[in-house]
Amino acid sequence: MAIKFGCHTSTWVLDYDKEVDCIDHIIDVVSDAGFQGIDIQVALLGKYNNDPEKLKEKRDSKGIELNALTVPFTWPKEKETDLEKKRADFYIQYVKNFSNAKLNVPSRVGPNRKNLLERQKEILSCANALGKPLTKMALSLRFIQLPQKLRILGLHQITNLCLKT
């Protein structure tokens, strides 16, 4: 088995909320550099946000795989809001257009460093709610958790939920 290397688009735009239509440029650079795949944060999908087929065409033209689609959530309450659920459902359907691509769902704690254990419970509750329908859809679910000691320090914000299609 060969090791494949890819890039995450945060190298170009670190802010998960800043919408920038720059994926064509990023895919060109990734391909020219010899990488095989890319993990795209949804804020950078630009013109491809509602057209996964066009993204597939661009990706295929450069020989690049979509390894993952990153959809960050803050989940400030114990239950997903209707808007959060709608957003998650949209990108679950989107990523299903790409074989072997994962949905990467990082939790975002934000600047508030108070009540971290409560925030962690809220995030885990919403992540579990996100994963339940996926088992019915025959999608496998992998939740990567940090050790309790690190989570207490507030480093749990890099916890990821990966959904393999």
Secondary structure by P-SEA (a helix, b strand, c coil): cbbbbbbbccccccccccccccaaaaaaaaaaacccbbbbcccccccccccaaaaaaaaaaacccccbbbbbbccccccccaaaaaaaaaaaaaacccccccbbbbbbbcccccaaaaaaaaaaaaaaaaaaaaaaacbbbbbbbccaaaaaacccccbbbbbcc
